[in-house]
Structure formats: structure tokens, C-alpha cells
Amino acid sequence: MIKYYYPDGTHCYRALHTAHAVFRSDDGKLIARAMRPDNTALYEFEIAGFELVEPGVRHE
């Protein structure tokens, strides 16, 4: 799993196989690219950070 941290302080978890890329935009923002939940297309969203989470390990 990947735990994405949003700029507003919230977070979400996504399955590793949905992640496509994490990069810096031209203006320096950290951007994640992932597959939409319905598997129709990739989309991009701003993040503050991310971490890989091991299966079966609870992170708060």
C-alpha cells in the first residue's frame, strides 16, 4: 500500500498497483499520478508526501 499525504494534512491509502509516478511539477509541487478507481484512466493530484506501508502493519 501507499499512504499519500495531502497538503491539507489529510491522507489516503492506495493499492501499490494503482501508482504510476510521483514527480515535481514545473512550479515545484509534489504530484502523484495514479489509476482511477474504475481503471479507466490515470489522473494527477498534489501531495505533500508519501510512504510505502507493509501489508498487515497498522500505521496511524
C-alpha positions in Angstrom: 0.0 0.0 0.0 1.0 3.6 -0.5 -0.1 6.2 2.0 -0.4 9.6 0.3 -0.3 12.7 2.5 -2.3 15.7 1.1 -1.2 19.4 1.6 -4.3 20.0 3.9 -2.9 17.4 6.4 -5.3 14.5 5.5 -4.2 11.3 3.9 -5.4 8.3 2.0 -4.2 4.8 1.2 -4.0 3.4 -2.3 -3.0 -0.1 -3.6 0.5 -0.2 -4.9 -0.6 -1.4 -8.4 -2.6 1.8 -8.9 0.5 4.1 -8.5 2.1 5.2 -11.7 4.5 8.1 -10.7 5.5 10.7 -8.2 7.2 13.8 -9.5 7.7 17.5 -9.1 5.7 19.8 -11.3 7.3 22.8 -13.1 6.3 25.0 -10.2 7.8 22.7 -7.6 4.7 20.9 -6.3 4.9 17.2 -5.5 2.4 15.4 -7.8 1.2 11.8 -7.8 -0.1 10.0 -10.8 -2.4 7.1 -10.2 -5.1 5.0 -11.9 -8.7 6.0 -11.3 -10.7 3.6 -9.1 -12.7 2.4 -12.1 -9.4 1.7 -14.1 -10.4 4.0 -16.9 -7.6 6.5 -16.9 -4.7 8.0 -15.0 -5.1 11.2 -13.0 -2.8 13.5 -11.1 -3.2 15.1 -7.7 -1.0 17.2 -5.4 0.5 15.5 -2.4 2.8 16.7 0.5 4.5 13.3 0.7 4.0 9.5 0.7 5.2 6.4 2.3 5.1 2.7 1.4 3.1 0.7 4.0 3.8 -3.0 4.7 0.9 -5.4 4.5 -0.5 -6.2 7.9 1.2 -3.3 9.6 -1.1 -0.7 11.1 0.1 2.9 10.7 -1.6 5.9 12.3 
